[in-house]
Amino acid sequence: MAKHLDFGLDTFGDVMADDEGRPLTQAQALRNVVEQGVLADKVGVDFFAVGEHHRDDYAISAPEVVLAAIAARTQRVRLGSAVTVLSSDDPIRVYQRFATVDAISNGRAEIILGRGSFTESFPLFGFNLDDYETLFTEKLDLFTHLLRENASAGGVNWTGNLRAPLVSQHVYPLPESGTMKTWIGVGGSPESVVRAATYGLPMMLAIIGGGASRFKPYAELYRKAFTQLGTPVQPLGVHSPGYIADTDEAAKEEFFPAFKANRDRIGRERGWPPIGREEFEREVAVGSLYLGSPETVAQKIARTVRALDLDHFDLKYSAGPLGHAQAMRAIELYGTKVIPRVREILAEEKVEA
């Protein structure tokens, strides 16, 4: 039986520009994200995820609220975070908020937990960055107990160092299925890969630079860890940036200015040099930018799915000031052209094999 492959879209709620190039308000950016999620549902996308940030260029600081708004207007698309910064949040409140989204959406909520590559949430919520690793490790442990024990008669029993223990505790609302699908987002450290397998959770690899094939050792390590643990292998997904237009040239010309503005802003904060057109073209040709016509993007996604034997692929379609109309067109092409074409390519290869 053929493996089922899911296709998703991700956004951070980038503060886009209007037709005159002026930044929109964060409120309008949030309203646009809801419309984008509704369109994703209509055109057949499997999963729509929004990322948590606490800065002026990304509007989404409360992913679950945005997802609840989308849930109320959609029927089938699954809804999740990309990612929830668990280190600076309360695992019980995260669980409760997503259980609420799960109820509103009729069981369509998913969670991608991560540490996040931005650190603004730590000082904002009173956490010390020196505790970066400890916070995530302990809060992830508590969250997995919630996932596995909350629906049981005995409730959640957990002890840690950062908060009071839980003894026979139930947390409400309870998901109707008893649990919620939860991924761990991983940037590429072997320790994070093994941790995902140890907890028996699906893993989402964030590949935002360079070719996907260089992550093959991580995919192999993830599956090998399950074999050694004697537990069922869980799904493996990839999150990467991209953009779709009618032609390759149109995609490049529409996307590059916004991509450069977004990338250079982050680069100034992190000491990176400005990105040039040559580096951009290289990422499109052999790196992690899935950009071009529907056929070009479909072929590249299919190559990545083959290389890593994926169960799930997410395209991060937003990029800084890229316009709402352009994002909506990319979503439409992804759902109506790219996804069916990837499935077709992979089916043809199976027949030839």
N, C-alpha and C positions, 0 to 999 in steps of 0.2 A: 504493500500500500504506500502511495506517494506521501511524502511529508507535507503537512499543511504549512504554508508560508503566509505570514501576515505582513501588511504594509501600513505604515503609519506616517503621520506628519507631526512635526514639533515646531513650536514657536516660543520665544521668550517674551512675547508681547512688545517687540521692539517699537519704539516711538517713531512711527513712520513720518514721511513728509507729505504735504499736500501737493497739488499739481504745480504750484509755484515754487516748490522746494522748501517751504516753511514747515518746521516741526509741528506735528499735531499735539494736542494736549494728551496727557496720559489717559484721561477719561475717554477720549475718542479712540485712542489705541486699544483700550480694553473693549469698547463696543465693537471695534473692527475684529478683534480676536473671536468674539462670540459669533459674528457673521461668518468668519472663516471656518470655525468649527461646524456650523450648520451646513455650510457648503460641502465640507469634507464628508459629512454623513450622506448628503444627497448624491454625491458622485462615486460612492462605494469604497471610500477609504476605511480600513479596518480599525484604526486607532488614531486618536488625536490627543496630543499631550502638550502641556504648557509648563514652562520652567519658572522656578521661583528665583527672583532677584530682589535686591533692595537698593536700587540706584536709579538715577534719573533717565537713563537711556532705555530701560526695560520697565514696562508698566505693571507687570504681574508680580505682586508681592504675596498674594493670597490665592494660590492656584485653585484650591477647592471651591472658592466662591465663583470663579470664572467657569470652572467645570460644571458647577450646579446650574449656572445660567444656560450653558450649552446643553446640558442633559435635559432640561425642560423643553427644549425645542428640537430634539433629535430622537431617533428611534433605534438605531442599530450600532452606530460607531461607538467603540469602547473609548473611555475617557481616562486620562492619567496625567501624572506629573512628569517633568523632565528637566531637573529632578526636584524632589523635595529635600531640602537641606536639613537632614535629620539631626545633625550635630548641634544646631542652634535652635531646635524646636523641642517640644515635649512629645515623646512618642505616643502617649495616651491621647493627647489632643489631636495629633496627626491621624491616629486610628479613628477617633470619633468623627473627625471632619470627613474623612474618606468614606466611612461607613454611611454617613449622611448622603454623600454623593452617590454611593452605591444604591441606596434606597430610592433616591429621586430618579436615577437612571435605570432602575429595574435590573440591577446587578451588573452594570457595565464599567464600574470603577476599577482602575488598576493604579498601582503606586510604583514609582521608580525612586528608590532611596539613594541618596548620595551625600558626599561631603561638599560638593560644589567646588568649582574652580575660582569663584569669587568669595571674598571673606567679609564683605560688609555686614553680614548678619551677626557676626560674632560680637563686635563692640556694640552694635545696635541693641542686642538683647542681653548684653552684660556677660558675655562669655570670653574667656581668655584664649587667645590663639595658641598658647602653649599647650592647651588641653585638646587640640584639634583631633588627634588620634584617639585619645581616651574617651572623649565625648561620643564620637561616632561608634566606637566599638561597644561601649556599654549600652547606648541607646538602641543600636541595632539588635543587640541581644534581647533587650526588653521587648522590642517590637515583634520579634519572631515568636516570643512567648505569647504575646497578644494574638497573633495570627493563629497559633496552634492550640491555645488553651481556652480562649475566651468563650467559645461555644460549648465547652465541656461542662458537665455538672459541677466539677470541682473548681472551675474558674482558673484564674491566672495566679501562679505562685512563682515569685521571682525575687531575687536578692542581688543588689549591686552596691556600688560605693557612692553614687552621685545623688541618690534619692532614697526615700524610705522604701522598705520592701513591700511587695504586694502579697497578700495571703488570701487565697480563695476569693479573689476579686473578679467581678464581672464588670465589663466596660460597655456602655451603651451609646448608640443603638447597636444591636447585633446584626451583622450582615445576614440576609436571608439564607445564603448558601453556607454560612458558618465561618467563612474566611474571605479574603480578597487576594487576587493575584498581585504579588509584590516582587519587583525586580530589584537588583542592586546595580546601580550605574558605576562603571569602572573606567578609569582613564588609561590604564595600562600597566599597573604594577602587579607582579606575580602574586604578592601577598593578598591583594584585593580579589584576584581571581580565585585563589584557594578559599578565601573567606566566603565568597558567594556559594561555592560548592559545599563547603562545610555546613552552611545553614540550609542547604537544599533549595536555594532560590535561583530563579532565572537570572541571567546576567545580560546587561546592556552595555556593550563596548562603545565608548565615545571615540570615534575616529575622526579627528578634525584637521589632520595634516598628514601628508604622505600617503602612500598606497596601502590599501586594505590588507594586502597579502602579508605585510610585515607583522600583522597581528595574528597570523596563523598559529604561532607557538602558544599564544594565550588561549586560543580556542581549543587547542589540543590539551593544554594543561588543565583547563576547566573540565573537559570530558574525562580525562585521565583521573582527576581527583574524585569524581563520582564513582568510577570503577573501583578505585582503591577503598573508597568508603563503603562500597556495596550498596549504594542508593541509586534510585532512578535518575538518569541524566535529565536535566531541566533545559528549557529553551534558551537559545543564544540569539541575541539581537545586536544590531549595529545602529548607531545614531551618527549621521554625517550631514554636512550642509550641502545645499544645492538649489537649483532653480531651473524651471522649465519654461520655454517659450516656443513659438512656432518653428523657429530655425535656430541653429547653433549660434550664428552671428547675432541674432536678435537677443538671445539669452545672455551672451557675453556683454553686449553694449548696454542692456538694461540693468544687469546685475552688478557689473564691476564698480561703478561709482559708489553705490550704496555699500557694497561689500568692503571696499577700500576705506570708506569713512568709518565704518564700524570697527574693522580690524585695526586701523591706525589709532583710533581712540583707545582701544584696549592696549595696543602696543605701547603707547606713550606711558601708560600706567605701569607697564611691566618691563620697560626697557627694550622693546623690540624695535627694529628699524621699520620705517614705512614699507608697506607692500607695494611692489611695482607690478607693471603689467606682465612682465616676463614670469615672475613667480606665480601670479594668478593663472596665466596660461598653462604653466606646468602642473598646477594643482588640478586644473580642468582635465588635462591630458592624461596624467598618470597618478595624480594624488587623490585627495578625498573630497573634491568638489564634484558633485553629480549635476552637471550643468550642460544644458543644450536643448536640442529638440527632443520630443518624446522618444524617438528611436535611439538617439545617442544616450540619453539617460537610462533607458530601459536596458540597453546592452551593457552599460557599466554596472548597473545594479545586479544584473544577472551574473556578471563576472565575480562580483563580491560575494553573492550568495553561494556560488560554486566554491570559491576559494576558502570560505570559512564554514561552509555547510550550515548556513543560517536558517533560523526559524522565523526571523522577524527583521524587517528593515524599516528604519525611520529616517525620513528626510526632514532636516531642519530648513524650512523654506524661507524664513524671515531673515532680513539682514539690514539692521540699522534703518536708514531713511527710505528703503525700498517702498514704493507706493502700494496702497491697499488694493487698487485695481490690478496691479501687476501680480500681487500675491494671490488674489482670487483667481486670476487666469492660470497661474502656476498650479494651484490646487485642482482646478478643473482638469487641466491636462494630466496631472498625476493620476487622478482617479479614473478618468475616462480613456486615457491613452497609455500611460506608462505602466500602470499595474497590470492591465490585461496583456500588454505586450511582454512584460517580464514572465508572466505565467506561461505565455505561448512559447517563448524562447526556451525555458526550462523544460517544458513538455516535449518540445521537438528534440532536445538533446537526449531525453530519456528514451524516446522512440529509436533514435539513431544508435544509442548504446545497446 
